Amino acid sequence: MAQRLHLVFGGELVDPQKTAFKDVSNIHIVGMFPDYASAHSA
């Protein structure tokens, strides 16, 4: 079975309806998590 990791990160979007970040140098990396539940909690 394949292992899945969940990467949680955040930053300001140009438009909330799209996926382009305003300033990619200012993206905050929260971490990588082994499952959806722990990623969602973060």
Buried (B, 14 or more C-beta within 10 A) or exposed (E): EEEEEBEBEEEEEEEEEEEEBEEEEEEEEEEEBEEEEEBEEE
